Amino acid sequence: MEKHMIEFIRDLYGHQEWADAEHWKAIEAHPGAIDDEEICKRLRHLHTTQYGYLLLVRGDQVDLRSFAKRYGDSVAMQAVKEHAVEIHRETAKLLSELPASRLEEKILIPWFKDPTFIVTVGQAFAQAAMHSQYHRGQNATRLRELGAKPPTTDFVLWILKGRPRAEWVLLDELRKRT
């Protein structure tokens, strides 16, 4: 069962990166969306959470105050996007090397203080993926309100398309193309 679960978690994260990249493209393509306060707040939160769970699973120290500095309201969205790409690359590397047996390992979720909250690594990965899906859905709704057509990023559609890799377009890459 562990072997099947690690493959499923890897699929969830392959989908998550693809879906995040598709949403970033749609947000950047619609005038004003990248400056929309609601969208920006959720993108910062979504990627902060992904980063937090990555650190927890890696066994790194999680300093929630450092997140506020890295993802505060004054941080440019391009910096948030670049960090999102880095988070996805680091998570993919971690998942490619993670033995299935680690999925049952217990970790403390430090942002739940009273009571303290301990989950398995597998549960932490599932939470981060589902949490991201929730906020992508909110941003898709906001994109519609702004007159844009958000991408369809259903998990089964990703499978139907042959599990495509994420295609991130970073500002530096755009400059090179022009």
Secondary structure as the mmCIF struct_conf table of DSSP 4:
data_model
#
loop_
_struct_conf.conf_type_id
_struct_conf.id
_struct_conf.beg_label_comp_id
_struct_conf.beg_label_asym_id
_struct_conf.beg_label_seq_id
_struct_conf.end_label_comp_id
_struct_conf.end_label_asym_id
_struct_conf.end_label_seq_id
HELX_RH_AL_P HELX_RH_AL_P1 GLU A 2 ALA A 29
BEND BEND1 HIS A 30 HIS A 30
TURN_TY1_P TURN_TY1_P1 PRO A 31 GLY A 32
HELX_RH_3T_P HELX_RH_3T_P1 ALA A 33 ASP A 35
HELX_RH_AL_P HELX_RH_AL_P2 GLU A 37 ARG A 58
TURN_TY1_P TURN_TY1_P2 GLY A 59 GLY A 59
HELX_RH_AL_P HELX_RH_AL_P3 LEU A 64 TYR A 71
BEND BEND2 GLY A 72 GLY A 72
TURN_TY1_P TURN_TY1_P3 ASP A 73 SER A 74
BEND BEND3 VAL A 75 VAL A 75
HELX_RH_AL_P HELX_RH_AL_P4 MET A 77 GLU A 97
HELX_RH_3T_P HELX_RH_3T_P2 ALA A 100 GLU A 104
STRN STRN1 LYS A 106 ILE A 109
TURN_TY1_P TURN_TY1_P4 PRO A 110 TRP A 111
TURN_TY1_P TURN_TY1_P5 LYS A 113 THR A 116
STRN STRN2 PHE A 117 THR A 120
HELX_RH_AL_P HELX_RH_AL_P5 VAL A 121 GLU A 145
TURN_TY1_P TURN_TY1_P6 LEU A 146 GLY A 147
HELX_LH_PP_P HELX_LH_PP_P1 PRO A 150 THR A 152
HELX_RH_AL_P HELX_RH_AL_P6 PHE A 155 LEU A 160
TURN_TY1_P TURN_TY1_P7 LYS A 161 GLY A 162
HELX_LH_PP_P HELX_LH_PP_P2 PRO A 164 ALA A 166
HELX_RH_AL_P HELX_RH_AL_P7 LEU A 171 ARG A 177
#
